[in-house]
Amino acid sequence: MALLLGVSASAEIIDRIVATVNGRVILQSDWDAAVCYEAFVDGRSLDQVTTADRKAALDRLIDQELLREQMRNSESRTAVEEVEKRIHDIRQHYAGAQDGAEWGAVLQRHGMTEKGLEARIATELDVMRLVDSRLRPTIQIDNRSIESYYQQTLIPQLRQSGANEVPLAEVTPKIKELLTQQKMDQLLVAWLQNLRAESEIHAPAVQPISGGAGPGGQQR
């Protein structure tokens, strides 16, 4: 009995529940893996991750779970080519990562595997596609907004940097997309607030494991 209790206590420390979202659990290992992934994408080592970074990563995991609930009936899935392109872009941030052995070492330092990275990126892109399909059709950017951004933001930036001014017509598509993305960010915040208000979320205060942790919550 003592041995069984010891095993149970150890398992709880290694992989415990840190949050639930409408009955679905987020484990310590999920949280640690998300922290590792975000540090990896940002090009940071794990010892640069702060307590605030970890808390923000848990908040994003909760938001991702809420959004995944919204897309469970969706048949749209990210193509393999999109995942490969994203991985290619990430590899550019690491010197020597074009070499297979060095790339493997980079992944290992962040507690990740190639398949794990592919799965995480695919999920991330699926969520982004959901957000885009839900929010973009509701956004209208008028010419007045585009011209205002051009005159009040873009032109001053170009002058300050010493770059040549460009005609409004030439940059209109880029400005329109930029303003659309900004509006989508605002709408996404409001959508997530509504989803949280309508959901049952439990996220008890969890102290990060001292010294940092890799997937599984095991101390490094």
SULZI-V668718 format. One record per backbone hydrogen bond with DSSP energy under -1.0 kcal/mol. CO is the residue of the C=O (numbers start at 1). NH is the residue of the N-H. If there is no record, write none. Layout:
CO;NH, CO;NH
This chain:
1;5, 2;6, 3;7, 4;8, 5;9, 6;10, 7;11, 8;12, 9;13, 10;14, 11;15, 16;28, 19;26, 20;202, 21;24, 24;21, 26;18, 26;19, 27;31, 28;32, 29;33, 30;34, 31;35, 32;36, 33;37, 34;38, 35;39, 36;40, 37;41, 38;42, 39;44, 40;43, 45;48, 46;49, 50;54, 51;55, 52;56, 53;57, 54;58, 55;59, 56;60, 57;61, 58;62, 59;63, 60;64, 61;65, 62;66, 63;67, 64;68, 65;69, 71;74, 79;83, 80;84, 81;85, 82;86, 83;87, 84;88, 85;89, 86;90, 87;91, 90;93, 91;94, 94;97, 96;99, 99;103, 100;104, 101;105, 102;106, 103;107, 104;108, 105;109, 106;110, 107;112, 108;111, 113;117, 114;118, 115;119, 116;120, 117;121, 118;122, 119;123, 120;124, 121;125, 122;126, 123;127, 124;128, 125;129, 126;130, 127;131, 128;132, 129;133, 130;134, 131;135, 132;136, 135;138, 136;139, 142;146, 143;147, 144;148, 145;149, 146;150, 147;151, 148;152, 149;153, 149;154, 150;155, 153;157, 154;158, 155;159, 156;160, 157;161, 158;163, 167;171, 168;172, 171;175, 172;176, 173;177, 174;178, 175;179, 176;180, 177;181, 178;182, 179;183, 180;184, 181;185, 182;186, 183;187, 184;188, 185;189, 186;190, 187;191, 188;192, 189;193, 190;194, 191;195, 192;196, 193;197, 194;198, 200;22, 202;20, 209;212, 212;220, 214;217, 218;214
